[in-house]
Amino acid sequence: MSEYVSTGAIKVLEIIGISEKSFDDAVSQAVAKASETIQGITGVEVTSQTARVKDGKVTQYHTTVKLAFAVK
């Protein structure tokens, strides 16, 4: 399947990626984990970023993303 969908339909799924490293890694974690069960992810949109803080330090990064993939 090509990366570009010219006809048909696209499904959009919202998930939250979690990382102890960075927001970028949280996005990568979300895509990697979703790719285990969803084939053909063609795009990702970051909709929000939050973090957990403990003792004045960021301990966990959360990134809410929307993943797009073709409906088969």
Buried (B, 14 or more C-beta within 10 A) or exposed (E): EEEEBEEEEEEEEEBBBBBEEEBEBBBBBBBEEBEEEBEBBBEBEBEEBEBEEEEEEEEBBBBBBBBBBBEE
